[in-house]
Amino acid sequence: MKEILFKKFCRISDELLLDKNATKATIAIRSLHIIKNHPDYLYTTNNKSFFWILKYLVANFFFAILYNLRFKLDKKKIKFQNKSTILISHLVNKDFIYKKNDFYYGNLQQLFKKKKISSFKIFCNHTKINSSLINNSLAKKNIIIFEKYLDLRNEYKLFKEQLLEFFRLIKIYKNTNNLFKKKVVKQAIISLFDKETLFALKTSHQLDFYLQKINPKTLICTYEGYSWERLCFQKAKNFSKKITCIGYQHTPVLNSNYSIKRNIKRNYDPDIILCTSKQSYKQIKDSKKIIKNNVFHLGNLKNINLKKGSMNKLNKNKLSFLVIPEGTISECTNLFNFSIKSAYKKKSFRFILRTHPIVDINEIFKILKIEKKKLPKNVIISKNKNILQDIKRTSFVLFRGSAAVLQSILGGNIPIYLKTKDDKNINPIQEFNNEIKTVSNFEELDIFSKSCASKKQKNLKLIENIKKNYYKKFNINKLIKIKNKIR
């Protein structure tokens, strides 16, 4: 979207969210939280009609009834203990449940334990796993997984809230003469009933129960600018004025990122924003819509786990490319389509396709109209759970918006940014654009990879800059001091 239209989109979204009559259901609307200037985050209701709304609502109630008949968890039977801190993380793979280090927070719970700070972790379920089947055993380990469906009484209650908001938005739509605003409001009306909005409302509702059972002093959740995060902060602050709400910003922030850089007020904002990199810290701190005193760069909790000296060695497969799209359908199709076409053109190239855990790769190949079994032999679909295994067997990393490029560079891969027609630069490490090759076609990829294959070492300057700017060791003592000061 052009910059002028993007700013108009943001302004009208702000107007709707900051309206004095805005409700919790308003804040939950996914389309009003504009993550960045990219079609995947702007046109969230494309190809969805009011018939789609009806179809989705019927399906939601059907599965909610089924869930309550067969899988409903009796939370009253679970014994909870008071804990100082609640951590909200994401379950994108069933193996994450029992891992010592969290995919997002690394060893934060171990650091808390050393400081005698007790913690309880709640996962947002992005898998096909039924939460109820394992929650009874997990609670003993101070872990729980949010349910995908509520009891029928509360499902109906949330629907009622959505319905009231629906009529409020319809009134706004009818009373406005601005055609662009009508478009934004119409998208909000449809988005009001989509799965991400419902996810935000259900997450907020369930959090209320756990706040009462665990009685924490601190709530920490990942922070990217989504609606569910805002509802969690609001729920915690409504539960107790003494709770400190912390947003852990864990991915690079671009100029075009918006929702993470603004305050919504009325208890919907975090008290503290923790930035993992200098770049993200500067981006958020420079925003005119953020309370600057509450933004801190304390370091990164992720352990990159690379052996000293391994970063500057050439990998064995000189013409192998690791392909890492963001967790969106269009980005997967863009990168995979380019890689497969390039593989047909040059048999000596090898492409390893790796998807984000939340993406179903079968859906991508359906859109591309390609059968996996008919892929050329030099295209491999990664089955490795750990990205390091794929980094070790490749020399280049082909990317667009994925933050996984950071780890790939540190592992010795040469970064290549794929530019698509008429798009904005969504490179998550834009500050190093001069040190990153951009290609827009196969010929450019071929020429660049040939020139690199003869070199004996990687771009050590870029590697050192990435380490210095993105992987500063996390300062747990400073976090405790900041928390105590705010409280």
Rosetta blueprint (number, residue, H / E / L):
1 M L
2 K L
3 E H
4 I H
5 L H
6 F H
7 K H
8 K H
9 F H
10 C H
11 R H
12 I H
13 S H
14 D H
15 E H
16 L H
17 L H
18 L H
19 D L
20 K L
21 N L
22 A L
23 T L
24 K H
25 A H
26 T H
27 I H
28 A H
29 I L
30 R H
31 S H
32 L H
33 H L
34 I L
35 I L
36 K L
37 N L
38 H L
39 P H
40 D H
41 Y H
42 L H
43 Y L
44 T L
45 T L
46 N L
47 N L
48 K L
49 S L
50 F H
51 F H
52 W H
53 I H
54 L H
55 K H
56 Y H
57 L H
58 V H
59 A H
60 N H
61 F H
62 F H
63 F H
64 A H
65 I H
66 L H
67 Y H
68 N H
69 L H
70 R H
71 F L
72 K L
73 L L
74 D L
75 K H
76 K H
77 K H
78 I L
79 K L
80 F L
81 Q L
82 N L
83 K L
84 S L
85 T E
86 I E
87 L E
88 I E
89 S E
90 H E
91 L E
92 V L
93 N L
94 K H
95 D H
96 F H
97 I H
98 Y H
99 K L
100 K L
101 N L
102 D E
103 F L
104 Y L
105 Y L
106 G E
107 N L
108 L H
109 Q H
110 Q H
111 L H
112 F H
113 K H
114 K H
115 K L
116 K L
117 I L
118 S L
119 S E
120 F E
121 K E
122 I E
123 F E
124 C E
125 N E
126 H L
127 T L
128 K L
129 I L
130 N L
131 S H
132 S H
133 L H
134 I H
135 N H
136 N H
137 S H
138 L H
139 A H
140 K H
141 K H
142 N L
143 I E
144 I E
145 I E
146 F L
147 E L
148 K L
149 Y L
150 L L
151 D L
152 L H
153 R H
154 N H
155 E H
156 Y H
157 K H
158 L H
159 F H
160 K H
161 E H
162 Q H
163 L H
164 L H
165 E H
166 F H
167 F H
168 R H
169 L H
170 I H
171 K H
172 I H
173 Y H
174 K H
175 N H
176 T L
177 N L
178 N L
179 L H
180 F H
181 K H
182 K H
183 K H
184 V H
185 V H
186 K H
187 Q H
188 A H
189 I H
190 I H
191 S H
192 L L
193 F L
194 D L
195 K H
196 E H
197 T H
198 L H
199 F H
200 A H
201 L H
202 K H
203 T H
204 S H
205 H H
206 Q H
207 L H
208 D H
209 F H
210 Y H
211 L H
212 Q H
213 K H
214 I H
215 N L
216 P L
217 K L
218 T E
219 L E
220 I E
221 C E
222 T E
223 Y L
224 E L
225 G L
226 Y L
227 S H
228 W H
229 E H
230 R H
231 L H
232 C H
233 F H
234 Q H
235 K H
236 A H
237 K H
238 N H
239 F H
240 S L
241 K L
242 K L
243 I L
244 T E
245 C E
246 I E
247 G E
248 Y E
249 Q E
250 H L
251 T L
252 P L
253 V L
254 L L
255 N L
256 S L
257 N L
258 Y L
259 S H
260 I H
261 K H
262 R E
263 N L
264 I L
265 K L
266 R L
267 N L
268 Y L
269 D L
270 P L
271 D L
272 I E
273 I E
274 L E
275 C E
276 T L
277 S L
278 K H
279 Q H
280 S H
281 Y H
282 K H
283 Q H
284 I H
285 K H
286 D L
287 S L
288 K L
289 K E
290 I L
291 I L
292 K H
293 N H
294 N H
295 V E
296 F E
297 H E
298 L L
299 G L
300 N E
301 L L
302 K L
303 N L
304 I L
305 N L
306 L L
307 K L
308 K L
309 G L
310 S H
311 M H
312 N H
313 K L
314 L L
315 N L
316 K L
317 N L
318 K L
319 L L
320 S E
321 F E
322 L E
323 V E
324 I E
325 P L
326 E L
327 G L
328 T L
329 I H
330 S H
331 E H
332 C H
333 T H
334 N H
335 L H
336 F H
337 N H
338 F H
339 S H
340 I H
341 K H
342 S H
343 A H
344 Y H
345 K H
346 K L
347 K L
348 S L
349 F L
350 R E
351 F E
352 I E
353 L E
354 R L
355 T L
356 H L
357 P L
358 I L
359 V L
360 D L
361 I H
362 N H
363 E H
364 I H
365 F H
366 K H
367 I H
368 L H
369 K L
370 I L
371 E L
372 K H
373 K H
374 K H
375 L L
376 P L
377 K L
378 N L
379 V E
380 I E
381 I E
382 S L
383 K L
384 N L
385 K L
386 N L
387 I H
388 L H
389 Q H
390 D H
391 I H
392 K H
393 R L
394 T L
395 S L
396 F E
397 V E
398 L E
399 F E
400 R L
401 G L
402 S L
403 A L
404 A L
405 V H
406 L H
407 Q H
408 S H
409 I H
410 L H
411 G L
412 G L
413 N L
414 I E
415 P E
416 I E
417 Y E
418 L E
419 K L
420 T L
421 K L
422 D L
423 D L
424 K L
425 N L
426 I L
427 N L
428 P L
429 I L
430 Q H
431 E H
432 F H
433 N H
434 N H
435 E H
436 I L
437 K E
438 T E
439 V E
440 S L
441 N L
442 F H
443 E H
444 E H
445 L H
446 D H
447 I H
448 F H
449 S H
450 K H
451 S H
452 C H
453 A H
454 S L
455 K L
456 K L
457 Q L
458 K L
459 N L
460 L H
461 K H
462 L H
463 I H
464 E H
465 N H
466 I H
467 K H
468 K H
469 N H
470 Y H
471 Y L
472 K L
473 K E
474 F L
475 N L
476 I H
477 N H
478 K H
479 L H
480 I H
481 K H
482 I H
483 K H
484 N H
485 K H
486 I H
487 R L
